[in-house]
């Protein structure tokens, strides 16, 4: 069985790339088609991926491609249609804002539809030409899309960059985004089956694409002790007296990190913030050199594990999150999470058992929740048990079962 993997682009290692990595572990000989690659980042951060068969589009040769990929997003139809994947049995696209689900299968689907319409309208039943064409087209690849989310910027969701602040980007979006929404919807109709990362995204797919989707939660970098054969010994770790709260996010506005900073300053709580991003300067001004607030920037996996292991609780206050990996990582270390009741985190956190929710991103709400947390008895063993649901092995097993089932029934 010939399988092709398609991914938006390669320049960072986030949730979408973890999904792609798991796909490639299942099918290690599958080529990876992508719009463009930051080859310097790849060599530095993921050198093992250089052994993959990575096939970028013509866009990869454009100077300053990383800076231009967003302004030139109207070229995405040309990017994805430049690939010819007709010789594969299955194409699996990992799609988010750059819409890799629009890969050239749309030509095959459109052709199939036109031939069937012609056969019906002209009442042709045994046309040799029609039958030969249908025979060829019916052997087209099965297209399965793992949709991380419909593009947030097209449907009113907050994004990493507050582009609406600038009149020039607003004017550009006024002309370009309607075209992109049309293309996004049209390409969504060429997908045979959708998989998504949460019930939240499942609802978005139903709303914007009018399609059904199967939820298979993404793989999360679970604490290695949780996956060890004798991990039961870690269910009741020795009592600790950690003195800090932890946030692990990209430093962008919709993560509501400013809310945590203001609240922790007010309550004189130590807060450590892991992450980088465009909102760093604004957040540092809000912190105003407060000794309780510490920005750690990027940290490696070993240091991050240590921070999780020794914190008191993890704060996760993102608005309308697609899924949210940080809460699951925290729970795999036996740590509870205080989160904004919004988006996919409602599916991973069990209120009153593995964490607490605040209803609104307001200081008063967070103060109440932090005070309530001191009165709760959230157990590490419950957090560990919940994190088990999101391991990479579980993800790979469910993906293989899904694809094998639809191959048999296609």
LINZI-V593412 format. One record per backbone hydrogen bond with DSSP energy under -1.0 kcal/mol. NH is the residue of the N-H (numbers start at 0). CO is the residue of the C=O. Records with the same first field share a line. If there is no record, write none. Layout:
NH=CO  CO
This chain:
3=89
4=30
5=91
6=32
7=93
9=35
17=13
18=14
19=15
20=16
21=17
22=18
23=19
24=20
25=21
26=22
29=26
31=52
32=4
33=54
34=7
37=9
38=36
41=37
42=38
43=39
44=40
45=41
48=45
49=46
50=47
51=48
53=51
54=31
56=33
59=56
60=57
61=58
64=61
67=63
68=64
71=67
72=69
74=71
75=72
78=74
79=75
80=76
82=79
87=84
88=1
89=1
90=141
91=3
92=143
93=5
94=145
98=95
101=98
102=99
103=79
104=102
105=102
106=103
108=104
109=105
110=106
111=107
112=108
113=109
114=110
115=111
116=112
117=113
118=114
119=115
120=116
121=117
123=118
130=126
131=127
132=128
133=129
134=130
135=131
136=132
137=133
139=136
141=88
143=90
144=192
145=92
146=194
147=94
153=150
156=151
162=160
164=161
165=162
169=165
170=166
171=167
172=168
173=169
174=170
175=171
176=172
179=175
180=176
181=177
182=178
183=179
184=180
185=181
186=182
187=183
188=184
189=186
191=142
192=142
194=144
195=213
201=197
202=198
203=199
204=200
205=201
206=202
207=203
208=204
210=204
213=193
215=195
219=389
221=219
225=222
230=227
232=229
233=230
234=231
244=269
245=312
246=271
248=273
250=275
251=249
254=251
255=252
259=255
260=256
261=257
262=258
263=259
264=260
265=261
266=262
268=263
270=291
271=244
272=293
273=246
274=296
278=250
279=276
282=278
283=279
284=280
285=281
286=282
287=283
289=286
292=289
293=270
295=272
303=299
304=300
305=301
306=302
307=303
308=304
309=305
311=243
313=335
314=245
315=337
318=253
328=324
329=325
330=326
331=327
332=329
333=330
334=329
336=353
337=313
338=355
339=315
340=357
341=339
343=320
345=342
346=343
348=344
351=354
352=349
353=349
355=336
357=338
361=359
365=361
366=362
367=363
368=364
369=365
370=366
371=367
372=368
374=371
375=372
382=378
383=379
384=380
385=381
386=382
387=383
388=385
389=386
394=390
395=391
396=392
397=393
398=394
399=395
400=396
401=397
402=398
403=399
404=400
405=401
406=402
407=403
408=404
